[in-house]
Amino acid sequence: MSKTSTPAAADIAPHTPPVFGKPDSGLRRRIYTIIFEADTSTGKYFDVLLVALILLSIVVVILDSVPSLAGPFKNPLTVLEWTFTLLFTAEYIARLCCVRQPWRYATSFFGVIDLISVLPTYFALLVPEASAFLDIRILRLLRIFRIFKLTLYINEYLHLGRALRASGRKILVFLSVVVMAVLILGTVMYVVEGPEHGFTSIPMAMYWATVTMTTVGYGDLTPQTNLGRLIASFMMLLGWGVLAVPTGIVTAEMTSQRMNRKPTTRTCPSCLSEGHEPDAQYCKDCGESLPAYEYDKSSD
């Protein structure tokens, strides 16, 4: 199990100051330490338990969609689903109760995911299956969003999220170049092939260009002229290089981040700020002496 980190705002950024508000003392402070901090033994056990429950709940959702299993095992699956729903509901309420700014957490990325993961089951109970309503299975399928809760507890998700965010502008520029290539080459194919060969419009030709450049190749629309086949061959070869570019951008960013020293969820006893490095002796915000950092490396 990888070391987890403190959830912050909706941008999946670990080891940041407690934007939801950390209680000063008492029961709320202890609950906050267990739920939101990962450098304590109880916090690690809590994270491991939550990951196991999330995975098991996803298995139940998948099994519930199989007709041959949903019939004979309907009652056990229903009991398991409600068990998971009640546990996730208790977790969501505990998160809201132990922070100083519950509304900020409720409107954050993980707060919304926590809410979506439990609401469908209650909707299935309250909303009858009638022709006036959408099929209740649509709501029940939203339970699959529980898989996003894993990003809160597995550190590698956070590394990937930071790398994607840091590479966002480069990827956006790259995608804009791809869109321009699809537009230009699609228009050329519309002129070369024409409506008689299926290229009835520029959007249809752009669809073909997108499918060809991504090397998917559905085969529902193919060039018939020699010049069109030559252009298609060029686009297929171009697609191989296009697929490698974003991978290289994100990989380089992840490598760069791994070379940097990772902060922790160490908390200053004076100002309660977090994110101090393992060998830090004083708080980076107020200068107060920090307690010794106790982290079991075997848990990585």
Secondary structure as GFF3:
##gff-version 3
##sequence-region A 1 300
A	DSSP	alpha_helix	26	36	.	.	.	ID=ss1
A	DSSP	alpha_helix	41	64	.	.	.	ID=ss2
A	DSSP	alpha_helix	67	70	.	.	.	ID=ss3
A	DSSP	alpha_helix	74	97	.	.	.	ID=ss4
A	DSSP	alpha_helix	102	106	.	.	.	ID=ss5
A	DSSP	alpha_helix	109	126	.	.	.	ID=ss6
A	DSSP	alpha_helix	136	141	.	.	.	ID=ss7
A	DSSP	three_ten_helix	142	152	.	.	.	ID=ss8
A	DSSP	alpha_helix	155	166	.	.	.	ID=ss9
A	DSSP	alpha_helix	168	193	.	.	.	ID=ss10
A	DSSP	three_ten_helix	195	197	.	.	.	ID=ss11
A	DSSP	alpha_helix	202	213	.	.	.	ID=ss12
A	DSSP	alpha_helix	226	259	.	.	.	ID=ss13
A	DSSP	beta_strand	266	267	.	.	.	ID=ss14
A	DSSP	beta_strand	274	276	.	.	.	ID=ss15
A	DSSP	three_ten_helix	297	299	.	.	.	ID=ss16
###
